[in-house]
């Protein structure tokens, strides 16, 4: 079965490892593994860790250059897309597809001209924040009380610059991604925008109480807007520490809950591979076959699994990537 993965950090790993290549590597995603897994479209995030770099803008530009270089070397296997027509052309010719995304809004420095610049470079999705506040808004990590295992009731969301940026993103056709954002940031996106948006790699907080996961209120809000939530494969977001539940069983539990709250049309896949610690249960992108088996075992029909694996994201992208 074919699949679409809404988030990975593979380009960051290649950027940081000069000897590594996209065609085949020791990471969780490469082109060979993509082909074996049935993944036909991979979102490649340009992740800039603010605590490790001096100039987020420059590093992001260098990562995009790395992405373009790797795609150019492998254009017989994979091509970039900015519209669904590009994706459909790749499908017809048996090629894989790559969508350029950014994880961390700091390279924009709150500037609309830089948003336009990155759009012109091919970026079609932006994760507004990572785990640090920036000019766009605030993440949940800064509001989490680990001892009490809960979030502060009072949070900040989008800044004034952030409101302007998400509104301009809608006008451009760049997909808003609220993963990592504070609960209030997601509420603000719902307030200040009109079109569907995504949480590209987030799970359900009711199943695993972690600030990176979404509460039912926001799952419902994203679903009612027509958005998609990509299920994340990171162990800490799937099951509580010490749990004996398998990762696949845990992921299925998240999927069932999201369906109960928002309906099956709001679920996609967002592995977070090459940005998460390796776990032999879901070792790399080929592990999607285990997820498919787990869903079948849990009673999901083939048509349901197709919606989760690729159809929901195709529907969203068809609406937004024009």
Helices and strands as residue ranges (DSSP letters): E 3-5, H 10-16, H 31-37, E 39-47, H 56-73, E 78-81, H 84-92, E 96-103, G 105-108, H 112-120, E 125-127, G 140-143, E 144-145, E 150-151, H 160-172, E 175-177, H 183-192, E 198-199, H 216-224, E 228-231, H 235-238, H 247-262, G 264-266, E 267-269, G 280-282, G 285-287, H 288-297, H 302-306, I 307-311, H 312-320
